[in-house]
Amino acid sequence: VTTWLGSVIAVGSAILLSPVWSDVSLKIYALQGAITLSSVSGTFFVLNVYSGIVGILAVFCTTYMAMGLSVLFDLIANHSLAISAYFVSISIYMTAGMFESLIPVELI
């Protein structure tokens, strides 16, 4: 469920931000949104309301960062990089101590 929701939110926010449809259709914002929401809400943190809200905000950040980084990566014609998804997911995981409502998944 989180992968589909992340994809829909990422593509929706890309459509709202980008003035040209070809920018959205040629790049893979759906994959980056799916990676971000599924990693924040379910893999790194226990799936609850708070991790869902943080995950949705992380998808918006991932999409905006991907649009910014696409200016650099258009020069090498590689749109399959999901660097923004990894960067946002890892940065949220590293600052998890600031969010008291996020419960990290404990691996025994």
C-alpha positions in Angstrom: 0.0 0.0 0.0 2.8 2.4 0.8 4.5 1.9 -2.5 1.4 2.7 -4.5 0.5 5.7 -2.3 4.1 7.0 -2.6 4.0 6.7 -6.3 0.7 8.5 -6.6 1.8 11.4 -4.3 5.1 11.7 -6.1 3.6 11.9 -9.6 0.8 14.2 -8.3 3.3 16.6 -6.8 5.5 16.5 -9.9 2.4 17.4 -12.0 1.6 20.3 -9.7 5.2 21.6 -9.7 6.2 21.1 -13.4 4.7 23.3 -16.0 5.4 20.8 -18.8 3.9 17.3 -19.0 7.0 16.0 -20.9 9.2 16.6 -17.8 6.9 14.4 -15.7 6.4 11.7 -18.3 10.1 11.2 -19.1 11.4 10.9 -15.5 10.6 8.3 -12.9 9.2 10.2 -10.0 6.9 7.3 -9.1 9.9 5.0 -8.2 11.5 7.6 -6.0 8.2 8.2 -4.2 7.6 4.5 -3.7 11.1 4.0 -2.3 10.8 7.0 0.1 7.4 6.2 1.5 7.9 2.5 1.9 11.3 3.0 3.6 10.1 5.7 6.0 6.7 4.2 6.8 7.3 0.5 7.4 10.9 -0.4 6.9 12.8 2.1 9.1 9.9 3.0 11.4 6.8 1.2 12.6 3.8 2.0 10.4 1.5 4.3 12.3 -0.2 7.7 11.7 3.0 9.7 12.5 5.3 7.7 10.3 2.7 8.1 7.5 2.6 11.9 7.9 6.4 12.1 7.9 6.5 9.7 4.9 4.1 11.8 2.9 6.1 14.9 3.6 9.3 13.0 2.7 7.8 12.1 -0.7 7.2 15.8 -1.4 10.7 16.6 -0.4 12.0 13.7 -2.6 10.1 14.9 -5.6 11.3 18.5 -5.3 14.9 17.3 -4.8 14.6 15.0 -7.8 13.4 17.9 -9.9 16.3 20.0 -8.7 18.9 17.3 -9.3 17.4 16.5 -12.7 19.0 19.7 -14.0 22.4 18.2 -13.2 21.6 14.6 -14.3 20.1 15.7 -17.6 23.6 16.3 -18.8 24.5 12.7 -18.6 21.0 11.5 -19.7 20.4 9.2 -16.7 17.0 9.5 -15.2 17.0 6.3 -13.3 19.0 7.6 -10.4 17.0 7.5 -7.1 19.6 9.5 -5.2 17.0 11.9 -3.8 14.9 9.1 -2.4 17.9 7.6 -0.6 19.1 11.0 0.6 15.8 11.9 2.1 15.2 8.5 3.6 18.6 8.3 5.2 18.4 11.9 6.5 15.0 11.2 8.2 16.4 8.0 9.7 19.5 9.8 11.1 17.3 12.6 12.7 14.8 10.1 14.1 15.7 11.0 17.7 14.2 14.5 17.2 10.8 12.9 16.4 9.4 11.3 19.5 6.4 9.8 17.8 8.5 7.8 15.3 9.1 4.4 16.6 12.2 2.8 15.0 12.0 -0.9 14.0 14.1 -2.9 16.4 16.1 -5.7 14.8 16.9 -8.3 17.5 
